[in-house]
Structures are given as C-alpha cells and as structure tokens.
Amino acid sequence: MNLIENLKNYFSTVDKQEKAADTPEGICPNCWGRGEWEGEYYKFKKGEDGNPSNATYNNFVQDVARQLDKITIDEYSFVCETCKIKVLHKLGSY
C-alpha cells in the first residue's frame, strides 16, 4: 500500500473507534507524534461538522502525506529523512 492509502486506513480505523496502531504503517513515529496528526485530524473533522466531503478529506490526507513522505526503508529499519531517527522494525511490520 502507498502512504496515502495507509493514512486513509489509519483514519478509517480511528473513525470506527477500533484499536489503531500507534502510527499509520510506514510513518515515522517520531514525526507522527511531534506533528500531532491525529489531533489535527480531529480538528479537521470538527471543522467539517464531522462529515467532510471526499474532496476535502482527500486534500487533508494528501497534505499530511506530503509532510510525512521522507522515510527510507530497508529490510530491518527505516530512517526518517526529516528527523533523522532510525527505527528498527520486525520483518513486514513497523
């Protein structure tokens, strides 16, 4: 899956009030936490009266993706080019 799909899946899980991972797949946990993106999503939803149009929602997700897309992944870790943090992961998961 690409970054935008990963973000949409994450926010969809949050909307359903299901247990979501700490960060969307492939996202630097350091940058995700510092950017407070989940909080930004709640502000976005509140500003749209909880019912954003698809076009507005897609623009929001694309804006988040543009700011979080600088991650280099290898077999055992990923390095965020923004904050330079290296995070180890299990094979196939983050």
JODA-V821017 format. One record per backbone hydrogen bond with DSSP energy under -1.0 kcal/mol. NH is the residue of the N-H (numbers start at 1). CO is the residue of the C=O. E is the energy in kcal/mol with one decimal. If there is no record, write none. Layout:
nh = <NH NH>
co = <CO CO>
e = <E E>
This chain:
nh = <6 7 8 9 10 11 12 13 14 15 16 17 18 27 32 33 34 35 37 40 41 42 43 44 45 46 47 48 49 50 51 57 58 59 60 61 62 63 64 65 66 67 68 72 74 78 79 80 81 84 87 89 93>
co = <2 3 4 5 6 7 8 9 10 11 12 14 13 24 28 29 30 31 32 36 37 38 39 40 41 42 43 44 46 45 48 53 54 55 56 57 58 59 60 61 62 63 64 79 77 87 72 85 70 80 78 76 90>
e = <-2.4 -2.3 -2.5 -2.7 -2.1 -2.8 -2.4 -2.1 -2.2 -2.6 -1.7 -1.6 -2.2 -1.9 -2.6 -2.2 -2.4 -2.4 -1.3 -2.1 -2.2 -1.9 -2.1 -2.4 -2.8 -2.5 -2.5 -1.3 -1.7 -4.1 -1.8 -2.6 -2.9 -2.0 -2.1 -2.6 -2.5 -2.3 -2.2 -2.7 -2.5 -1.3 -1.0 -2.7 -3.1 -2.1 -2.6 -2.3 -3.4 -2.0 -2.8 -2.6 -2.2>
